Amino acid sequence: MKTYTVLYAQDVPHYCTHKIHAANDAKALRKAMKYPATHNLIFEDPAWDSPVLLRIVHIEDEKGGIVAADIELDDFRLSRASDSQACDTRLAGTLRTLRDAIAGLPITILNGPLYDALHAADRELARAQGDAA
């Protein structure tokens, strides 16, 4: 029988409040979105009841060898957006599949709800990719 060491990780959201002053709601939103990038915020209020990203960081054998790593254990995903209009590639792939499947149907049945679904998929795909819809 071997002994293994499992390193688990789980992220807990931490919150902080900060007062801002703005002329209107839209400017308040813009200011709030800029603030974390230019100032230090202190996040001291953990939400222990809302953990996310439960995962196995790695499993190590008795000799220190890593036998498994980066295994997700819940339904949350951490992703990095390359810009403010980053596309969720899984959603875009699903929308493309839906659009292509509907577009491949005979034109005689491509009306009503199917026609609407085809155009909805096109609009959502364009929106997800940051294109004009």
C-alpha positions as CSV (number, residue, x, y, z in Angstrom):
1,M,0.0,0.0,0.0
2,K,1.4,3.4,-1.0
3,T,0.7,6.8,0.7
4,Y,-0.1,9.8,-1.3
5,T,-0.4,13.5,-0.4
6,V,-3.3,15.4,-2.0
7,L,-3.1,19.2,-2.2
8,Y,-6.6,20.6,-2.5
9,A,-7.5,24.2,-3.2
10,Q,-10.7,26.2,-3.0
11,D,-11.2,29.9,-3.5
12,V,-13.4,32.0,-1.2
13,P,-14.6,35.4,-2.4
14,H,-13.5,38.3,-0.3
15,Y,-15.3,41.6,-0.3
16,C,-14.5,45.2,0.4
17,T,-16.5,48.5,0.1
18,H,-15.2,51.7,-1.2
19,K,-17.0,55.0,-1.7
20,I,-16.9,56.9,-5.0
21,H,-18.4,60.1,-6.2
22,A,-19.9,60.5,-9.7
23,A,-22.3,62.7,-11.6
24,N,-24.6,59.9,-12.6
25,D,-25.1,56.1,-12.7
26,A,-23.2,55.5,-15.9
27,K,-20.2,57.5,-14.7
28,A,-20.3,55.7,-11.3
29,L,-20.1,52.4,-13.2
30,R,-17.1,53.5,-15.3
31,K,-15.3,54.9,-12.3
32,A,-15.9,51.8,-10.2
33,M,-14.6,49.6,-13.1
34,K,-11.4,51.7,-13.3
35,Y,-10.8,51.9,-9.6
36,P,-9.3,48.4,-8.9
37,A,-6.7,48.8,-11.6
38,T,-5.3,52.0,-10.2
39,H,-5.6,51.8,-6.4
40,N,-5.1,49.3,-3.7
41,L,-8.3,47.8,-2.2
42,I,-8.2,45.8,1.0
43,F,-10.5,42.7,0.8
44,E,-11.1,41.7,4.4
45,D,-14.6,40.2,4.4
46,P,-14.5,36.6,3.3
47,A,-17.7,34.8,2.2
48,W,-16.9,31.4,3.7
49,D,-20.3,30.1,2.6
50,S,-19.6,30.8,-1.1
51,P,-16.4,28.9,-2.0
52,V,-15.7,28.2,-5.7
53,L,-13.1,26.4,-7.8
54,L,-12.7,23.3,-5.6
55,R,-9.8,21.4,-7.2
56,I,-7.0,19.0,-6.7
57,V,-3.8,21.0,-7.2
58,H,-1.8,17.8,-7.3
59,I,-1.4,14.3,-5.9
60,E,2.2,13.5,-4.8
61,D,3.5,10.0,-4.3
62,E,5.8,8.9,-1.4
63,K,8.9,9.8,-3.5
64,G,7.7,13.3,-4.2
65,G,6.6,12.6,-7.8
66,I,3.4,14.2,-9.0
67,V,1.0,11.6,-10.2
68,A,-1.9,13.9,-11.1
69,A,-2.5,17.7,-11.2
70,D,-5.1,20.4,-12.0
71,I,-8.2,18.3,-11.5
72,E,-11.5,20.3,-11.3
73,L,-13.9,19.1,-8.6
74,D,-16.9,21.5,-9.1
75,D,-18.6,23.3,-12.0
76,F,-16.8,26.6,-11.7
77,R,-14.1,27.6,-14.2
78,L,-11.5,30.3,-13.9
79,S,-10.8,32.1,-17.2
80,R,-8.8,35.1,-18.3
81,A,-10.3,37.6,-20.6
82,S,-8.0,39.0,-23.1
83,D,-10.1,42.1,-23.4
84,S,-13.5,43.5,-22.3
85,Q,-15.3,41.7,-25.2
86,A,-13.6,38.3,-24.8
87,C,-15.6,35.4,-26.3
88,D,-16.4,32.3,-24.3
89,T,-15.1,29.8,-26.8
90,R,-17.4,27.0,-25.6
91,L,-20.5,29.2,-26.0
92,A,-19.3,30.3,-29.4
93,G,-18.7,26.8,-30.5
94,T,-22.2,25.7,-29.3
95,L,-23.8,28.6,-31.1
96,R,-21.9,27.8,-34.3
97,T,-23.0,24.2,-34.1
98,L,-26.6,25.3,-33.5
99,R,-26.5,27.8,-36.3
100,D,-24.9,25.4,-38.8
101,A,-27.4,22.6,-37.9
102,I,-30.4,24.9,-38.4
103,A,-28.9,26.4,-41.6
104,G,-28.4,22.9,-43.0
105,L,-32.1,22.1,-42.8
106,P,-34.2,22.2,-46.0
107,I,-35.5,25.7,-46.7
108,T,-39.1,24.4,-46.7
109,I,-39.0,23.8,-43.0
110,L,-36.7,26.7,-42.1
111,N,-39.5,29.1,-41.0
112,G,-41.0,30.4,-37.8
113,P,-39.2,29.2,-34.7
114,L,-36.3,27.6,-36.6
115,Y,-35.7,30.7,-38.6
116,D,-35.9,32.8,-35.4
117,A,-33.4,30.4,-33.7
118,L,-31.0,30.7,-36.6
119,H,-30.9,34.4,-36.4
120,A,-30.8,34.4,-32.6
121,A,-27.8,32.1,-32.7
122,D,-26.1,34.5,-35.2
123,R,-26.8,37.5,-33.1
124,E,-25.6,35.9,-29.9
125,L,-22.4,34.6,-31.7
126,A,-21.7,38.1,-32.9
127,R,-22.3,39.6,-29.5
128,A,-20.1,37.0,-27.8
129,Q,-17.3,37.8,-30.2
130,G,-17.7,41.5,-29.8
131,D,-18.9,42.1,-33.4
132,A,-21.8,44.4,-34.4
133,A,-24.9,42.3,-34.4
